């Protein structure tokens, strides 16, 4: 099993969510996060322009069976890309075991 973690633009979340559902990834967690990166966002307040290095993003955490890893990554890449600096990152890590709390069942079937 793999854990796919993605940091994406908040404006692309609906498209990424739809793309994930279309490939059969129907369960994941997400959070609104703030981070620092190479992108600089500008803001205007009362006619004065200023920039900040704090960037608002959405963080997705998805655990999938190994056979869903490639389609999950492809869905995020295609739906989350604008082609501009600041589109985000995807991180992949191994998951040793998963347990379903309700039944105590373990393994890849718990993700279904």
C-alpha positions in Angstrom: 0.0 0.0 0.0 1.1 3.6 -0.6 0.3 6.9 1.0 0.0 9.7 -1.5 0.3 13.2 0.0 -0.4 16.1 -2.2 -0.2 19.9 -1.7 -2.3 21.6 -4.3 -3.8 25.0 -5.1 -7.1 25.5 -3.3 -8.6 26.7 -6.6 -7.9 23.2 -8.1 -9.3 21.2 -5.3 -12.7 20.6 -6.9 -11.1 19.4 -10.2 -8.7 17.1 -8.3 -11.5 15.7 -6.2 -13.6 14.9 -9.3 -10.6 13.3 -11.1 -9.9 11.1 -8.0 -13.5 10.0 -7.9 -13.4 9.2 -11.6 -10.5 6.8 -11.1 -12.1 5.1 -8.1 -10.3 6.9 -5.3 -13.4 7.7 -3.1 -11.8 8.2 0.3 -9.2 10.7 1.4 -8.6 13.3 4.0 -7.7 17.0 3.3 -6.8 20.1 5.3 -6.3 23.8 4.5 -2.7 24.6 5.1 -0.4 27.6 4.8 3.2 27.2 3.7 6.2 28.9 2.2 7.4 28.3 -1.4 8.9 29.8 -4.5 5.7 31.4 -5.5 5.0 34.9 -4.3 1.4 36.0 -4.0 0.6 39.7 -4.3 -2.2 41.4 -2.4 -3.8 44.8 -2.7 -5.3 46.6 0.3 -6.7 50.1 -0.1 -4.9 50.6 -3.4 -1.5 49.6 -1.9 0.1 46.5 -3.4 2.2 44.2 -1.2 3.4 40.6 -1.4 3.6 37.9 1.2 5.4 34.6 1.2 2.6 32.8 3.0 0.7 30.7 0.5 -2.7 29.1 1.0 -3.0 25.5 -0.2 -4.9 22.3 0.3 -3.2 19.2 1.7 -4.5 15.8 0.6 -3.7 12.5 2.3 -4.7 9.3 0.4 -3.9 5.7 1.1 -4.3 3.4 -1.8 -3.4 -0.2 -2.8 -0.3 -0.5 -4.9 -2.3 -1.0 -8.1 -4.0 2.4 -7.6 -0.8 4.4 -7.1 -0.1 5.3 -10.7 -3.7 6.3 -11.5 -4.0 8.4 -8.3 -0.8 10.3 -9.2 -1.9 10.8 -12.8 -5.3 12.1 -11.7 -3.7 14.7 -9.4 -1.1 15.8 -11.9 -3.6 16.3 -14.7 -6.3 17.9 -12.7 -4.1 20.0 -10.4 -1.8 21.5 -13.0 -2.0 25.1 -14.2 1.6 25.1 -15.6 2.6 27.9 -13.3 5.0 28.0 -10.4 3.1 27.0 -7.2 1.0 24.1 -8.5 2.3 22.0 -5.6 4.0 18.7 -4.8 3.1 15.0 -4.5 4.9 12.8 -2.0 4.7 9.0 -2.0 5.6 6.7 1.0 5.1 3.1 1.9 2.3 2.0 4.3 3.2 -1.2 6.1 -0.3 -2.1 7.5 -3.8 -0.8 7.7 -6.5 -1.8 10.2 -10.2 -1.2 10.1 -11.1 -0.1 13.6 -14.7 -1.4 13.5 -13.8 -5.0 12.7 -10.1 -5.3 13.5 -9.6 -6.5 9.9 -6.2 -5.7 8.4 -4.6 -5.4 5.0 -5.5 -4.0 1.6 -9.1 -5.0 1.8 -9.7 -2.4 4.5 -9.4 0.3 1.8 -12.4 -0.9 -0.1 
